[in-house]
Structure formats: C-alpha cells, structure tokens
C-alpha cells in the first residue's frame, strides 16, 4: 500500500466538520523526513518538530524520548496529487488576491 491521498475530498473533514487528519507519519523509513531530532516528553505532552504541542496517549507512558520530524505535505505527495493540490492552492490564492485587489481599487476610487 502506498498510503492515503491526504488531499482526497472525502478525507478532508468528518460529517461534523472536524478534520479527519490531525497528523500523519512517515513510517516507510525511506528518509523522506529527517527524524534525527529527539525530544523528551513533558508529562503527557511533547514538542513536535514544528513547535506544536503534541498530546501523547496511554501508549506512550513507558517511552521517555521520541524522534520528531516535519516536512511540507506537498513534498511527500505523489506527482499527480501534488500537481492537483498546488493547482487548487494557486486557484484559491488567486481568487482571494483578486477579491482583495478589487476591494482596494474600490477604496481608492
């Protein structure tokens, strides 16, 4: 299995609007993510590579040290998915930019 398409429309949110993915892991050992940084937990939390506070479950009670890493999501996606995600983000940016430019132009007129 090559994993999940994290950009698939049906995998974005639950029926209540909550995100379906709150985190993802590179368990392939392929070296796609630098995991050389190790962190010790502070009670039931751990600082992730991005600086976010991660809450650990009961499974982590016997573990004191964790390896953490981070990478931009698009760098891990297969080519066709990456192209789609980047195109969707560009389209959203351009629509937002056009709306902002229109508002500014109205304010100047």
N, C-alpha and C positions, 0 to 999 in steps of 0.2 A: 504494500500500500504506500502510495506517495504522500499521504496525508490529506488534509482538508483544504478546500478552496476557501480561505478566510474571507474572500471578497464576494462569495456567493450570496445573492439577495436573500435566500431563505435562511441563511445562517447569521444574519446581522442582529436581529432582535427577537425576543420571545413574544408571545401573544399579549403580554402586559407591557411591552415596550422596553424591557430590560435588555442589555447587551448579552448575546449568547456567549461570546468570547470575552473573558476578563483577563486572560493571559494565554500564552502559547509557549511551548517548549521545543527546542531543537534536540530531539533525543536520538538523532542519527549518528552522532559522533563524527559527522562529516567535516567539522571545523568551520561551519558557516557562521557561527557565533563564537567570539573569543570568550572562553569561560575561565580565563586564568585568574580572575579576581575572586578572592574568597572573603566571605563575611561571616561574622559570628552573630547568632541570634541574640536579641534582647528580649528575654521572656518569651512571648509568643509572636514577636514580630521580627522582621529582618529588613534592612535597607536593600532594595533592589539596585541593579546597575544604573537605572535611570534616576535613582534618588527617591523613588516611590517607596512608601512603607508597605511591605507585604505581610499579611497576617497568615501565620502558619497554623495548620490543623494539628490534631492529635497525633498524626503520623510522624510529626517532626519532634516529638518530645525527647527522643533519645539521640537526636542529632544536634551537635553544637555548631558546626561550621558548614556553610553552603557555598557552592560556586555560583556566581551570578554573571550574566552577560546580557547584552542588548544589541539590537540591530534594527535599522528601519525595516518595517514589514515588507515594503516593496522589493527589497534586495533579496528576500527569501522566496518570493513567489515565482512560479513557473512563468516562462516568457509570455504566453498568451494572456494569463491572468494579470501579470504586471502591466502589460500594454493596456488592458481594459481599465485597471484601477487608475493608472496615470492619466488616461483619457478622461475618465469620469471626474477625477480631481481637477484637471485642467478646465473642463467644462463648467464645473461648479465655481472655480476661481473666476473664470471669465464672466459668468453671469453676475456674480457678486460685484466684480470690478465695474461692469457696465452700469449696474444699478447705482453704485456709489458715484461714478463719474456723472451720471445723469442728475443725481441729487445736487452735486457740486455745481454743475452747469446751471441748474435752475436757481441756486442760491446766488450765483454770480450775475445772472440776468436780472 
